[in-house]
Amino acid sequence: MRVLPVLTAVTAVTVALLAAAPPALAHHSFAAQFDANRPVTLEGTVTKVEWQNPHIWVYLDVAGPDGEVVAWECEGDNPNTLTRRGWTSESVEVGKPITIYGYQARTGAAICNGRTWVFGGRTVFAAANDGGPPAAPPEQR
């Protein structure tokens, strides 16, 4: 029996598994990407929903004061936590209106961490337990 080929195969598999792990380890805190001093209220139409780990993402078109439409990307909590809160992958529907209260990315890009979401007649908390501030409608802040 040759041990060297078996060890080489085991080593190759181990290296491949470890190479796939860094994205999972690169998770960020709220403060690393979003700015608590940049609250946003976004009212728009859902264009896409990504229901996957480590966070869901909802994409929406938001008309600015000048009428120009801006495509926003909003991060929510992970699917497992949202499922425990009563969400499903069909809760947020493409083509439907949504309002998201959250915080903009530090870069100023049209990216937000959505904290409170209003859709389908419901107001729900969708943020991760990531050290970020709570978000509520401006009248409740």
N, C-alpha and C positions, 0 to 999 in steps of 0.2 A: 504494500500500500504506500502510495506517495503522499506525504503530508504537505509538502510545499505547494502543489496546485490547490489543495483544499484551503490552506491558509491564505493563499493569494486571492482566491474567490471570496472568502470571508472578509478579507481586508477591503477588497473592492466594493462589496456590498455595504460595509460599514462606512466607508468614505462617501459613497453615494447618498446614504441616509443622512449623514452629518451635513453634507453639502445642501441638502434640501431644508435643513432646520433653521438657518439664519433668518429668513423672513419672519418666521414665527417668533423668534427671539427679539426682533427689532421693533416690538410694539412701543408706542409712544404714550407719554402722558398728555393731558390736555394742554398744559403750559408749553410743551415743546413745539406744538404746531399752531395753536389757536391763541387769540389775544382776548383776555377777559375785559379789556378796555374798548373792545370793538363789537358791541352788541349789534345784531342785525335782526330785522323782521322781514321775512321774505314771504310774499304772497305770489303764488304762481301756479303753473300747471305741471304735473309730473310727466316727465319724458322717458324715464328709465328707472328701474329699481334693481339693485344688486343685493340679493339676500344671501350673504356668504360671510364666513369668518375672515378676519377678526371683527369686522364691523359691517353693518349694512350701509349702503350708500343709496341716496335718492337724488336723482337729477331733476331739476325743474327749470323751466323758463320763467323769468321774472321780468315784467315790463318796468323800466325805470321811469322817473318823472318826465323824461323827454320822449317817452314812448319806445325807446330802444330796448329790445329784448336781450337780456343777459342770461346765459346758461350757467346755473349754479350747481355745485356738487355739495351735498350735505351728508355728513357722517352721523350715524346713529350707533346705538349699542350693538352688541353681538346678537346673532339670531337666537341663541339659547335663552339669554336673559329676556329678550323681547317676547319670545314665545311664552315664558312664564308670566309675563305681564298681560297676556291675552292677544298678542299680535300673531299674525301668520304671514307667510310670504305674499299673500293676496290682500293684506290689509291696506296697503298703499297701492292705488291703481293708476296705471299709466293713463293720461288724458284727463285725470280728475284734478280739481283744485286742492291746494294744500297751503297752509301757513306754517312757517317754521320760525321759531324764536331761538336764536343761538348766538354764536360768536364766530367772527370772521377769522380766516387764517392770518397768521402774523405777516405773511408776504403781501397781503392786500388782494390776493387772488379771489375769484368768485367761488370760494370754498368755505364751508362753515361746519362747525360742530353743532348739530341741531339738538337742542335740549328739550324744548316743548314743541309738540307737533299738533296741529289741528287739521283734521280731515274726516270726511264722512260723518260729520256731526259729533265727533269725539275730540277731546283734548287729552293727549297722552304724553307722558314723560318718556323720552327715548334715549336719553344720554347715558353714557357709560359712567360707572363709578370710577372716574379717572382723576379726581382732584379738581375738576373744573367747577365753575360757579353754576348754581341753578339758573335756569332761564324761565322766565314767566312773561306773559304779556306785559308791556310797559306799564300799564296801570297797576300791576301787582308787584312791580320791582321796588 
